[in-house]
Each structure stands twice: as C-alpha cells, then as structure tokens.
C-alpha cells in the first residue's frame, strides 16, 4: 500500500512527494524550518543537472538579495552539523553568491533512491534540464536501483516511450553528446542522428548541423537521402571489410571527427580526416603534434 502511495506522489511531482507548504505549527522535526549555515551544506551527488548557467544564477541571487530565500531547501543529515541538499541546490548556490551565510532548510530522512528521484523531479519541473542530463539521470536510476523502463516511467509520471527515447541519447558518440549538452544541437537533431548507423557519417552530419544551423526537418531530409544512397550503394558494390569499418569508427572516436579509410587492390590507399573549420583543423594538427597558425 505504501509503495502505491509513493508512486502516485512521484508522478504528481515534487510537492506531492515532499510537501513544502504544511504550517510550521506542525512542529515535528521532519516539517520544521531551520536556519543553518550555508557552509554546512553539501551538493547532492545524485544531482542530474551537470551545469548551472552563471547568468541564471546571478539573476536568482539578485532576487534572493532583495527578498531572501522564500522556499526552504530540503536536506538530509550526513553527519554532525553536515547536511546534503536533496532539493534546492540552485537556491543554495545563488544565496551564497548573494552573500547569505544562513539559509532556511527542512531536514528530511530520505534514502539514496528518494534523493535521486526528488532531485530529478525538481529539475524536470523547471523544464530547462538538458536532455542529456535527463538521460544520464534515468540511466543512474535504472542501474543503481534496478528499475525497468516501465517502473521508471511510473515513478516519475511519464510514458515508457519517453524514458526509452531519452536513454537512446546515451548511444551517441561523445562529441555529439557534448554538442547536445552545450545546446549546439537539439534533442530532435540527436534523435535523427541516431538513425545513422555509421559513426563517421554521424559526426559529419552533426558538424553540418552546427556549422549551417540546420533545422531538424532539414537534417531529416539529409539523413533520408543518405540512407537511400547507402541502400543503392550496398546493392551495387561490395561492403567494406569489417576490420576497416572498425578502424574508421575507432579513429573517428579518437579524433572526434569523421575518418574514412580507402584501400586499393594493391593494398595501397589513403586515410581521410575531415574537418569543418580552421579551429577544428588546428585542433587535429595539434593532436598529430604539428602546430600551425592560420590566422
């Protein structure tokens, strides 16, 4: 019965899981607002948000400087006079920027699982969590707490397909993940690139998206044309040797750009390393131990 109540609360959101608006007069320790040193607080190790936009933090700090920290942080005790933030890390960071040495908190007893779930839900409700941060948080829940996709969907109040779509982003190569985290491409771009099963081509196309500022629809057309050409090429020509495909993929990962290996019957050939800007060329040359200034 308790499990059912917990799942329903998680699906409804943060306030249903850890009520924040009960009157202070209900003075048991779990609901009492305390004021403690900001330096006694530690960040949540399960915090799904990997980065906090400096401009946004400064704006919040200015509001806190004027009005104070209106909503208490939710924390849990992790030792004598030490507390770990369960929800409200952004408020804590902004309060410190504003020069506050004391912040309001509510101390709760929550498990590692609940701490991660609460941190995720709080950030999801802000609707600006990076898709990759969301995917990695989902992956942590699944691996650390043995949830199935269906279980996780119920716990956070979303569709199973939504969970699966986010988790698929983790299959992208690191350079494309970085572009997604930096908002150079959108989740729509990333999902379209997942339809390409050739790593060097994935990297080439993501570079085009960034350089030409392609829309998702434009990228979808390019990917469809690529797949059509690939089907025709597969029918007309022998497939590249598997060990060469593996080599291309390994070199593409190593150099974070598209690499193509071409061979001839006499075992000669050429190695193509692609770049899309002077900066990228300089980066590749530096990796190869050669320095050149193109400015």
KOLKOL-727946 format. One record per residue (C-alpha): x, y, z; residue in one letter. Coordinates in steps of 0.02 Angstrom, whole numbers, plus 50000, padded with zeros to 5 digits. Example, Ala and Ser with C-alpha at 12.3 -4.5 7.8 and 13.67 -1.06 7.14 Angstrom:
50615; 49775; 50390; a
50684; 49947; 50357; s
END
This chain:
50000; 50000; 50000; x
50143; 50118; 50045; x
50228; 50083; 49877; x
50071; 50129; 49782; x
50057; 50294; 49876; x
50240; 50333; 49844; x
50225; 50302; 49656; x
50070; 50410; 49644; x
50157; 50550; 49735; x
50310; 50542; 49622; x
50201; 50551; 49469; x
50115; 50706; 49536; x
50279; 50796; 49566; x
50396; 50862; 49699; x
50265; 50942; 49812; x
50167; 50779; 49823; x
50324; 50682; 49869; x
50391; 50804; 49999; x
50252; 50928; 50047; x
50326; 51102; 50062; x
50175; 51201; 50118; x
50124; 51122; 50284; x
50105; 51251; 50425; x
50257; 51275; 50534; x
50145; 51243; 50685; x
50152; 51055; 50645; x
50316; 51057; 50736; x
50385; 50880; 50718; x
50567; 50887; 50662; x
50525; 50825; 50486; x
50421; 50980; 50448; x
50508; 51117; 50549; x
50600; 51253; 50456; x
50776; 51276; 50523; x
50905; 51408; 50480; x
51080; 51336; 50462; x
51250; 51389; 50395; x
51262; 51384; 50206; x
51438; 51313; 50226; x
51370; 51159; 50318; x
51277; 51105; 50160; x
51345; 50985; 50028; x
51285; 50966; 49847; x
51179; 50815; 49803; x
51292; 50683; 49721; x
51138; 50624; 49625; x
51102; 50798; 49557; x
51057; 50769; 49374; x
51099; 50947; 49323; x
51282; 50945; 49271; x
51299; 51133; 49250; x
51217; 51289; 49319; x
51205; 51436; 49199; x
51301; 51579; 49277; x
51185; 51714; 49209; x
51032; 51625; 49279; x
51115; 51603; 49449; x
51159; 51788; 49456; x
50979; 51836; 49416; x
50917; 51722; 49554; x
51047; 51788; 49676; x
50985; 51966; 49645; x
50808; 51911; 49684; x
50867; 51822; 49842; x
50967; 51975; 49895; x
50808; 52078; 49884; x
50679; 51954; 49952; x
50778; 51817; 50039; x
50763; 51629; 50011; x
50574; 51612; 50007; x
50563; 51423; 49985; x
50665; 51316; 50108; x
50790; 51190; 50042; x
50758; 51006; 50076; x
50911; 50924; 50155; x
50960; 50764; 50243; x
51086; 50739; 50382; x
51251; 50657; 50332; x
51349; 50685; 50493; x
51366; 50803; 50639; x
51316; 50977; 50579; x
51332; 50921; 50398; x
51186; 50909; 50278; x
51166; 50853; 50098; x
51049; 50950; 49985; x
50905; 50845; 49920; x
50813; 50986; 49831; x
50862; 51168; 49809; x
51044; 51165; 49757; x
51016; 51308; 49635; x
50942; 51416; 49775; x
51090; 51372; 49887; x
51217; 51422; 49755; x
51126; 51585; 49719; x
51109; 51625; 49905; x
51298; 51606; 49926; x
51327; 51722; 49778; x
51210; 51847; 49861; x
51317; 51840; 50018; x
51196; 51742; 50128; x
51284; 51642; 50264; x
51124; 51561; 50330; x
50983; 51478; 50231; x
50814; 51403; 50279; x
50801; 51214; 50267; x
50686; 51070; 50310; x
50778; 50913; 50366; x
50705; 50751; 50300; x
50753; 50569; 50314; x
50764; 50506; 50135; x
50856; 50361; 50053; x
50981; 50372; 49911; x
50843; 50320; 49791; x
50722; 50453; 49854; x
50861; 50585; 49850; x
50895; 50550; 49666; x
50710; 50545; 49623; x
50674; 50709; 49711; x
50823; 50796; 49631; x
50767; 50735; 49460; x
50586; 50786; 49484; x
50632; 50959; 49548; x
50740; 50990; 49394; x
50614; 50915; 49272; x
50481; 51032; 49340; x
50592; 51179; 49290; x
50582; 51115; 49110; x
50758; 51175; 49067; x
50857; 51020; 49112; x
50972; 50971; 48969; x
50909; 50813; 48879; x
51075; 50726; 48908; x
51070; 50765; 49095; x
50895; 50690; 49099; x
50953; 50535; 49005; x
51101; 50510; 49122; x
50989; 50529; 49275; x
50869; 50400; 49205; x
51015; 50284; 49172; x
51078; 50306; 49350; x
50907; 50261; 49421; x
50899; 50105; 49313; x
51075; 50045; 49351; x
51085; 50093; 49534; x
50910; 50042; 49587; x
50868; 49906; 49458; x
50715; 49990; 49384; x
50643; 49931; 49219; x
50593; 50063; 49092; x
50412; 50032; 49141; x
50450; 50051; 49328; x
50546; 50211; 49300; x
50407; 50286; 49192; x
50282; 50254; 49332; x
50398; 50325; 49464; x
50421; 50491; 49376; x
50248; 50504; 49297; x
50292; 50491; 49113; x
50270; 50371; 48967; x
50384; 50220; 48945; x
50423; 50276; 48767; x
50482; 50444; 48835; x
50605; 50358; 48951; x
50668; 50248; 48809; x
50691; 50397; 48692; x
50797; 50488; 48820; x
50904; 50335; 48857; x
50940; 50311; 48671; x
51035; 50477; 48677; x
51171; 50390; 48778; x
51215; 50287; 48623; x
51279; 50443; 48535; x
51468; 50470; 48522; x
51546; 50589; 48648; x
51572; 50735; 48526; x
51385; 50737; 48484; x
51341; 50720; 48668; x
51448; 50874; 48701; x
51356; 50970; 48564; x
51190; 50920; 48642; x
51246; 50971; 48817; x
51306; 51139; 48750; x
51138; 51166; 48660; x
51226; 51171; 48491; x
51101; 51038; 48433; x
50928; 50992; 48498; x
50857; 50827; 48555; x
50767; 50820; 48388; x
50933; 50831; 48296; x
51009; 50699; 48411; x
50865; 50576; 48385; x
50880; 50599; 48197; x
51067; 50564; 48202; x
51033; 50402; 48295; x
50953; 50337; 48134; x
51128; 50341; 48055; x
51223; 50181; 48097; x
51392; 50241; 48034; x
51491; 50340; 48163; x
51597; 50445; 48043; x
51439; 50498; 47950; x
51353; 50540; 48116; x
51497; 50655; 48159; x
51499; 50733; 47986; x
51312; 50770; 47992; x
51316; 50841; 48169; x
51457; 50956; 48113; x
51348; 51016; 47968; x
51203; 51049; 48087; x
51312; 51160; 48196; x
51400; 51249; 48053; x
51247; 51279; 47944; x
51119; 51292; 48085; x
51011; 51159; 48002; x
50834; 51131; 48065; x
50779; 50958; 48120; x
50672; 50942; 47963; x
50821; 50985; 47851; x
50928; 50856; 47942; x
50791; 50725; 47924; x
50792; 50751; 47734; x
50982; 50735; 47728; x
50978; 50576; 47832; x
50842; 50500; 47724; x
50942; 50539; 47567; x
51095; 50462; 47648; x
51001; 50303; 47690; x
50931; 50292; 47513; x
51105; 50312; 47438; x
51176; 50186; 47560; x
51046; 50056; 47508; x
51088; 50085; 47325; x
51275; 50076; 47358; x
51254; 49916; 47457; x
51163; 49838; 47311; x
51290; 49897; 47182; x
51456; 49872; 47271; x
51536; 49751; 47394; x
51532; 49801; 47577; x
51688; 49875; 47656; x
51787; 49746; 47754; x
51728; 49739; 47936; x
51903; 49772; 48004; x
51911; 49933; 47902; x
51741; 49988; 47968; x
51802; 49954; 48145; x
51960; 50053; 48110; x
51859; 50201; 48042; x
51748; 50200; 48196; x
51896; 50190; 48315; x
51989; 50332; 48229; x
51831; 50438; 48221; x
51808; 50419; 48409; x
51992; 50455; 48441; x
51997; 50613; 48335; x
51815; 50665; 48367; x
51785; 50691; 48181; x
51745; 50589; 48026; x
51884; 50474; 47967; x
51874; 50370; 47807; x
51994; 50230; 47758; x
52004; 50193; 47570; x
52104; 50046; 47501; x
52151; 49983; 47328; x
52181; 49808; 47264; x
52369; 49829; 47281; x
52343; 49864; 47468; x
52386; 50048; 47449; x
52256; 50180; 47491; x
52225; 50339; 47585; x
52164; 50399; 47753; x
52041; 50545; 47750; x
52022; 50652; 47907; x
51879; 50777; 47889; x
51866; 50949; 47969; x
51737; 51088; 47957; x
51829; 51243; 48016; x
52003; 51318; 48039; x
51985; 51290; 48225; x
51948; 51106; 48200; x
52096; 51088; 48081; x
52211; 51169; 48209; x
52144; 51050; 48343; x
52178; 50898; 48234; x
52352; 50958; 48187; x
52392; 50987; 48370; x
52336; 50809; 48409; x
52458; 50749; 48274; x
52600; 50850; 48352; x
52602; 50987; 48220; x
52571; 51171; 48258; x
52510; 51295; 48127; x
52431; 51467; 48144; x
52300; 51501; 48009; x
52251; 51674; 48070; x
END
